Structures are given as C-alpha cells and as structure tokens.
C-alpha cells in the first residue's frame, strides 16, 4: 500500500489523482441520477380545503 501511495505520474502522487477521479465520478453519477430519475404522481381527486372553524 505504501509503495502505491509513493508512486507518481508526472510528479503528481497517484493517491491524489485517484481521489480526484473518484470524487468526480461520484458527483457525476449523483447529478445524472437527480436529473434522470423523476417521480410522477397522479392526483385522482381535486384538492378541497377543509371548511374554516371559527370556534363555534
């Protein structure tokens, strides 16, 4: 594990590159899921507000 963390690519540690890529993937998937998955709701009866009670 330590050998992997010490490796670098063009002077940038592999651990930092992996962390940025994983974070980017998580954000991209969450944005995709929030835009694609929608909830549809069918209203079968119109909403009728209750009559006001004035403390009679």
N, C-alpha and C positions, 0 to 999 in steps of 0.2 A: 504494500500500500504506500509506503514512504517513497519507494522508487517511482511509483506512478505520479505522486504529487510533485516530485522534484523535476520530472520531465518538463520540457518547454517546447513551444513551437514559435519560432521567430522571436524568442525572448519572452513570450507570454506564457506563464505557467498553465499547464493543461487543466489543473483544477479550476482555475478561474474561467477558462474557456468553456469547460463542461457546465459550470454553474450558470453562466450566462445563457448557454444554449438551452438548458433545462428550464430556466425561468422564462425564456422567450416562448418555448413550446407550451408551457402551462398557460401563459397569458393568451397565446393564440387560440388554444383549444377552448378556453373559457369564453373568449369573445365570440368564437364560432358557435358555441352551444347556446349562448344567450341570444344570438341573433336568429338562429335557425329554429330552435325549439320554442314554439309558441303554444299558449294554452287557449283553446277555444271553449267558449261557454255558451250554451243555448238557453235563452230565457223563454220559458214556456208560458208564463203568466205576466201580465204587466204589473209593475210595482204600484201598489195603492198604499199611500201613507196612512197610518192609523189616525183616527179622529183625536183631536186635541182634548185633553181632560183638564178643565179649568178648576178642579177641586169641588165639584158639585156635591 
